[in-house]
Amino acid sequence: MDSEVAQLMEMGATAAQARAALKRYKDVMQAAERIFEGAFDDLVEDDGDVSMASVGPSEERDRGSVARLMTPDDDDDTHEDAFEGSEDDEDEDYGGYDSDFEIKEDNPNHQVDIDPYAGIFFSKDRREEVIEVEEQPEILHLLNGSEGVQLMTQSQWMKGCPEGGEQSFLFSLYSQLTEGRCPCPYGCGTSVPRKKSDFFAIYATFPRYIEQLRNVVRQKCKGCSKEFCLACGEPIDQPKITGSAVNELDDPDLFHCSNLQGVILGIGLAMLEQLYHDQIQHASGSSESRSRSNKRKKVEPVNNSAIPLDIDDDDDAYMTPPAQGKKLKVGIGYAGDLKEDTTGQAEAQAIQRARDEKLGALMSSLRIYLPSLQRPGGGRTSDYLVHPTALAHLRRRFNNICTSLLRNDSLTDMSDRATVYFELFEWLETISNHEALASMMAMPIMVVSSVKTSTPKKSTNGTPPIRERTIIYEGSSGPRELLEAIVIQANAAIKGLDGIKVAEVVPGEMTEEQKRVTNDTKGKEKETATSILTEENQKLLTFCQRILATAQAIDRSLRETKGDGFLQRLHSSLPKIYTSSSSDEAYVVAGASEETTQKTYIEWATRVRFEYCDLTVLLSDEEAKKASDQPPNYKFYFNNEARMLASSDIPKRSLAIAKELAVLTTNLPVAWDSSIFLRVDETRVDIIKALIIGPEGTPYLFDIFLGHNYNQSPPNVKYMTTNGGKFRFNPNLYADGKVCLSLLGTWTGPGWVPGRSTLLQVLISIQSMILCEEPYLNEPGWASSVGTPQSMAYSANVRRMVVRTAMLGNLKNPPEPFGDIIRTHFRLKAASIGAQLDKWLVQDDGKPTSGDGAMSARGTATTSNNGLQTDVDELKRVMQQLQTQGESGVAGASSSGSA
């Protein structure tokens, strides 16, 4: 007992804390875990005073730098439930991430699973408050005077959101490798001192750090002349490899023990994190970031060789989300003779490639030291004995890089940066293939939501002032969940590429002449088949297949380590692409709060914003028989153009469509105020229908065709909500369906850039610039006429047309295939739209409705009924019917569920 108390006191605990923790938990490491989580902070020594006498100023500062887990409502019981897996946890809803771990009663030693996170219940709703202490970094000047390197401080080593007993392991390893002496394991009585520079020096490159480790890790005892490992103090029996024969995979020194594994991954991941952060800072290039960086206190490197890791000195290093300001209302007024500046693109791409090569090279060099039982030649010692600090650093540092890369919304950008992303996929597979690491693929990633720095505490002994920082971490999507969004994009891209493949023909009985021709062409068929894909198309296809393979490998590992039930719960929470919205309508109960209604709406819209469907015209059996050799017709404005391209094989076009689909599947904007819904024909992905919800909840329909020269030229877009060609809702939306937009080449201004412009840009431009609250501002030369009588009259006229056609007309006769979308939209927003209709009635100027809004703006008010009141009454009646049906549906579902 006394030795265990002494061990805990060496880690920084007081004697009272040590005794209380051991009395409760028995196991030393579990007791250390609870102490560093703050469970025993209120304990004092027997004499009533907190025991601080044996702790010197520097030791007190080191102990204080240990980041403690601070949960607002935590107590001992809640911690036990969270980490020991009580029965009550089974009743909690953790979004499918909950573990199936439990302590077996027949295990007298209570040994846990090899997975250190098996007993932790994962939840994205988790929120943790962590206190970190900043330390002044040290600079080591090497003997040759040519290089100065920074030494990693303890606070940098332990940075991040703690999990379980990670803090005690990090603290223990750092103390072990920076203080005291390593005794000879052969019992001769001699020892070798350990210095911080042996393991925690941050060199300019990772290979230089590895070279340093090779020089110090194998020590020869001066007493008995035998060799042992400085990291763990155990004997090394293998002969030392020197000269050109040194190879990372064959060097026994670097895989000798788990201590080395922990420190290599800790330092290497810190270097990787810093490199990635620096690249993001340079890529942003904003004046705001430059001004902030000028205020940052950095340690000056010696001869430009030190890597500054003191990003803790700036709150911006945590990359908290910026505050969103409200933009001033302004129209486009058709102004825009400007052309987009495309100069410097090649230079920017070259810079990005150079950065990616550097980042990929570091990731590749570091990946060698990840625990892996599948490495060439079999697993090494450190592969089987994974150090807890290795897990902690992977979860804290690599996961943050991983989440940033996986949140990339462009599959095209990913494939162009294949050097980094292929390496990222290798990391994900390597981690998932080890049973001690696999569960991290399903764990939510703890990301920084806010940082608060306290006033530095004055020092009494001449040491630099101590500054604490309170950091709030919140749960975010884990690696596997983030990867699923890319899997959806990859599947969409593959579907787009399928259009360029030659259809297989079932061979019939061949004549003798045909057989001879076949024999003469043997060996050439394969060459013809592979030539279908161009080099660029093949590159994208290979990249997409790699994404799918990575997801499958992670799922296979999770199934093997966590079980089928765990994987099923995980998959049920992943994003999906639906094939039909009819089975996924959303309802809210009567009297639900506005917040609940909005949340329900956004969740529903996110699920159904993109779908594949059948847009062909249904034919009778007789009609189908007559048209068997003809391409089908489509419920589509551009039907003739689509039929003409039915059998075309245009590789560049197919590649462009594949990239478009990849982005559209997961990036269509969804909000309570305005959303975009797309329906793509399941066999002809160039045929698209869009429903854009404009201001005040108004749906507008567009037909879109990606023509034969896409993406060298813009898509064909037709506006369909025109009341049969009678109403012009906007200066940019003509009654004949023309969409006036510079991206489409129908007006002046920055136009379509082949290879760079996208359909998503067109959709968002229509949503934000054309479907605006004050459409009069889009008239030529009237961009600044905000709030003028002419603008108000124009808006009033548009509102009358909107109610009659875009709202009531769409609701009574919903356009295919958006019937369910429109009905659910109006049912969920009935209260909001009803209030808006009342406001419009008050604002109406009494003028008759004019198909041309500009003419109405110049008209005069009349006393005649313009029909707005009648239309509003009917619209409210229809919405009330929808709400009644929705409430019945909710009640029916509830009763069937209870039965």
C-alpha positions, 0 to 999 in steps of 0.5 A: 500500500505504501509503495502504491501511495508513493507511486501516486505521489510521484505522479503529482497526487497528495498523500490524502488523495492517493490513500482515498483513491486506492481505498476506493479503486485498489488499482493504481492506474485507475486511482491515478485516472480518477485523481487527475479527473479532479474527483479528489480535489477537495481532500486535505491532509490529516492536519487539515492543510493541503499537502504542498510542502514536498512540491517545489515551485517547478514541480507545482507548475508541472503538476498544474499543467496537467489538463483536468477534465472539468464537467459542469455537473460531474460527481463521483457517481456520474463518472462511474457510470460514464466509464464503468458501464452501469446498467443505467447507461443502456437507457440513454440515447447515444446516437448509435455509438454506445459500447457493448463493454461490460465487466465480467463477474467471473473475472477476479482481476476485472481486466478490461478489454484490449480496447481501452475505449471499450467501456466509454459510451460515445456521444456527440452531445458530450461537452467538456471543459478543460483547463490547460496551463501554458508554459514558456518553451525551451530552446536547446542550442546544440553543441555544434552551434549550427542548430537550435531546437525547441523542447516540447513542454509538458502542457504541449505534450498533454494538450487536448480533451482527455478521455478516461485515464489518458492524462495519468499515462501522458504525465507518467511517460513525460516524467519518466523520460525527462527526469531521473536516471535509467538504471542498468537492467543487469543489476551492476548498479550503474545508471544513465541520466535521462534528459528532456532533449533525448526524446522531446526535442522538436527538430526541423524534420521528422527524419532528423528526429528519428536519427536523434532517437537512434543515437540515444535510445541504445545505451551501453552500460559503463559498468557491465558494457551491456546494452539496454533501452534508455526509454524503458530500461530493458535489455536489447538483444538484437545487434545494432544496425548501422550505416546504409543498412538502416531501415525504419522497418528493420531497426529493432531499436525503434520498435523495442518498446511501447514507450518509444512508440508513445513518444515517437507518435506524440512528437511526430503527430505534433509536428504533423499538426503544426505543419497542417496548421501552418499550411491552412494559415498560409492558404487562407491569405486573408488580411485578418489572419495576417493581422492576427498573426502579427500579434502572436508571440512566437519563439524565434527559431535559431537559423530558421531551423526550429519548428515553433510549436507555441501556437498556444499563445494565440486563441486563434490557433484553436480555429474557433468558428468566426462570428457571422455578421448580417450583410447589408441589403443590396440588389444586383441591379444587373450591374457587372461588367467585371470578368473573373480574374483567373490569373495565378491559378496555375501558380496556386495549384503548384503551391498546393501540390508542393504543400501536399507532397510535404504533408503526405511525405510526413504522414507516410514517414510517421505511419510506419510507427503506427501500431500494426500487426500487418506490417511486412515481416510481422508485428514488432514488440510495440505493435502488440504492446500499444502504449496508452499515450499513442492512443491519446495522441492519435485521438487528440491530434490525428483526429483533428487533422482527419476531421478537417480533411474529411470535411472537404466538400469537393470530391474533385478537390480531394482527387486533385490532392490525391497525395494527401488523401491516399495517405489519409486512407492508409492511416484510417485503414491501419488504425482500424485494423488494430483492435486496440485502435479500431473503436476510434473510427466510431468515436465522436471527435472532440473539437474546440468550441471556445477558448477563454484565457485567464489573467497570468498569475504572478510568480514569486520565484522569478519564473515566468508568469503562469497563464491558464486557458479554459477550453470548451470541447464539444463532440463532433462527427467521428472519422467513420461518419465523416467518411460516409459523406465522401462515400456518398459522393464517391458512389454518385461519381461512379454513377456519373461515370457509368454513362460512358461505359459501353453496354454489354450485349448478350452474344447469340449463336455465332456463325463460322465466319464470326468465330474466325473473326473472333479468333483473329482478334483475340488479345485485342478485346481487353485493350479496347475495353480499357481504352473506354476510360480516359486517363482523367476519368480512370483517375477519378474512378480509382480514387472513388474505389479507394474511398469505398475500400477504406469504408469497407475495411473500417466496417469490417474491423468494427464488426470484428472488434465491436460486433454486428450490433455496434456496427448496425447502430453506427450505420443507422446514424450515418447520412444516407441518400434516399431513392424516394421521399414519399416514405420520409415525410415529417410531422410535428405535434400540435402546439410544438415550439418554433424551435422544435418545428424548425429542427424537424424541418431542417432534419427532414430537408437534409434527408430528402434534399437529393434523390434519384427518381424516375423522370420518364413518361409512363407509357401504356403497354401498346405505346411501349411496344411501338417505342421499344427501339426509341429512347424514352420521353421525359417529364422535362422541358429539355426532353428533345435535347435529352433524347438526342444524347441518349446513346452519346459517349462523351468522356469529358462530359461524363467526367464533369457530371460525375464531379457535379453529382459528387458535390451535389449529393451532400452540399445542397444548402438547407435552412428554415428560410431557404433550401434547395432540393434536387431530383436526378433521373436514376438512369440519365443523370444529366436530367435534373429538376430543382426546387428552390425554396425562396424568401417567405417559404415560396417554392420555385421549380427549375428544369436543368439539362447538362448538355453535350458540351458540359462543362465547357459550357454552362447547363441549360436552365429553364424557370417553370413557375410562370403560371403558364408563361404569364407571370414574371416574378423577378427581373431575372426570371422571365415569364417565358422561363428565361433565367438571367444570370451571368454564369449562364451567359444570359447577362454581363458579368463574371461568366462560366469558367470551363472546368471550374464553374459548377451547377451548385454555383448556379443554384446558389446564385439563383437562390441568393441573388435572384430570389431575394426579398426586394426583387426590384433591386435587380432591375437594371440601374436600380440596385440601390433603390432600397425601400423606395415607393417603386420597390415597395409596389413591385414587391406587393405585385410579386407577392400577389403572384407568389400566393396565387401561383408559387404557393397555392398553385404548387400546393393544389397541383404539385409539380412532379416529382416534388409533390411530397416535398411541397406538401411537407414543406407547407405542413411544417411551415403552416404557422410561419407562412400563415403569419406571413400571409397576414402581414402581406395582406396588410402591406398590399397596396390594392393594385391589380396584379400585373404579369410584369412587376415593373408595370405594376410599380408604375401603376396606381391603386384601385378600389377593386378586389385584386384577389389576394384575400381570396387566394390567402383564405384558400391557401390557409384552408389547404394548409389547415387540411395538411396539418390535420392530416399530419396530426392524424399521422402522428397520432396513428404512429404513436398508437401503433408504437404503443400497441 
